[in-house]
Amino acid sequence: MNDCRARNATPPVARNDERYGGSAIDGRTSRHAGYRISQVIRKRIEEHFGWGKTIGRIRQTVYRGIKRVDQHFKLTMATSNLTRMARMPSVVPQGALQ
C-alpha cells in the first residue's frame, strides 16, 4: 500500500469496512472518482472468473499438465468474452437483423 503511494498510484483493492480496525484503504484513496470507476471495472473483470468457475469448469480442472490447463483457461475466458459480446446490442452488424 505504501509502495503504491510512493509511486503516486491508486492501489486496485476494495475497501473492507467490516474488518476489525476498519479498512486499510482510507479516505485519501476512496474519495476520488477514479477509485469508484476502477471498482466498477474490477467487478466487470471478476465476473469472468466467476463465470469460468461455475460454467467453464476452471474451479477444479479435469486436465493434467500446465499447457492443457492453460489452454482450457484461455478457451474458457474467450468463451466468456464471446458470451458477453453476444449480449451486447452494439456488436450486431447493421443489416444482420433484417
C-alpha positions as CSV (number, residue, x, y, z in Angstrom):
1,M,0.0,0.0,0.0
2,N,2.7,2.5,0.9
3,D,4.7,1.4,-2.1
4,C,1.7,2.4,-4.3
5,R,1.5,5.8,-2.5
6,A,5.2,6.4,-3.1
7,R,4.7,5.8,-6.8
8,N,1.6,8.0,-6.8
9,A,-0.6,5.1,-7.9
10,T,-4.0,4.1,-6.6
11,P,-4.0,0.5,-5.3
12,P,-6.6,-1.6,-7.1
13,V,-8.1,-3.1,-3.9
14,A,-11.6,-2.8,-2.4
15,R,-12.4,-1.2,0.9
16,N,-13.3,-3.6,3.7
17,D,-15.1,-1.5,6.3
18,E,-16.4,-4.7,8.1
19,R,-12.8,-5.6,9.1
20,Y,-11.8,-5.2,12.8
21,G,-10.0,-1.9,13.0
22,G,-11.5,-0.6,9.7
23,S,-10.4,-0.7,6.2
24,A,-6.7,-0.5,5.1
25,I,-7.9,1.8,2.3
26,D,-8.5,5.2,3.8
27,G,-10.4,8.3,2.5
28,R,-7.3,9.6,0.6
29,T,-7.8,6.7,-1.9
30,S,-11.5,6.1,-1.9
31,R,-12.6,9.7,-2.2
32,H,-11.6,10.1,-5.9
33,A,-13.9,9.4,-8.8
34,G,-11.2,7.3,-10.4
35,Y,-11.4,4.8,-7.5
36,R,-15.1,4.3,-8.0
37,I,-14.6,3.8,-11.7
38,S,-11.8,1.3,-11.0
39,Q,-14.1,-0.7,-8.7
40,V,-16.7,-0.9,-11.4
41,I,-14.1,-2.2,-13.9
42,R,-12.7,-4.6,-11.3
43,K,-16.2,-6.1,-10.9
44,R,-16.6,-6.5,-14.6
45,I,-13.3,-8.4,-14.8
46,E,-14.1,-10.6,-11.7
47,E,-17.4,-11.6,-13.4
48,H,-15.4,-13.5,-16.0
49,F,-13.6,-15.5,-13.3
50,G,-16.8,-16.3,-11.6
51,W,-18.4,-17.4,-14.9
52,G,-15.3,-19.6,-15.6
53,K,-15.6,-21.3,-12.2
54,T,-19.3,-22.0,-12.4
55,I,-19.9,-22.6,-16.1
56,G,-16.4,-23.1,-17.6
57,R,-15.2,-25.7,-15.1
58,I,-12.0,-24.0,-14.1
59,R,-12.6,-24.3,-10.4
60,Q,-11.3,-27.9,-10.5
61,T,-9.9,-28.7,-13.8
62,V,-10.1,-32.1,-15.5
63,Y,-6.8,-31.7,-17.3
64,R,-3.3,-32.5,-16.3
65,G,-0.3,-30.5,-17.3
66,I,0.4,-26.8,-17.4
67,K,-0.1,-26.5,-21.2
68,R,-3.5,-28.2,-21.2
69,V,-4.7,-26.3,-18.1
70,D,-3.5,-23.1,-19.7
71,Q,-5.4,-23.9,-23.0
72,H,-8.5,-24.7,-21.0
73,F,-8.3,-21.4,-19.1
74,K,-7.8,-19.4,-22.3
75,L,-10.6,-21.1,-24.1
76,T,-12.9,-20.6,-21.1
77,M,-12.1,-16.8,-20.9
78,A,-12.5,-16.5,-24.7
79,T,-15.9,-18.2,-24.5
80,S,-16.8,-15.9,-21.6
81,N,-15.9,-12.8,-23.8
82,L,-17.9,-14.2,-26.7
83,T,-20.9,-14.8,-24.5
84,R,-20.7,-11.3,-23.1
85,M,-20.3,-9.8,-26.6
86,A,-23.3,-11.7,-27.9
87,R,-25.5,-10.0,-25.3
88,M,-24.2,-6.5,-26.3
89,P,-26.7,-4.8,-28.7
90,S,-24.0,-2.6,-30.3
91,V,-22.0,-5.7,-31.6
92,V,-24.7,-6.9,-34.0
93,P,-23.6,-5.8,-37.5
94,Q,-26.0,-3.4,-39.2
95,G,-28.4,-5.1,-41.6
96,A,-27.9,-8.5,-39.9
97,L,-31.3,-8.5,-38.3
98,Q,-33.3,-7.6,-41.4
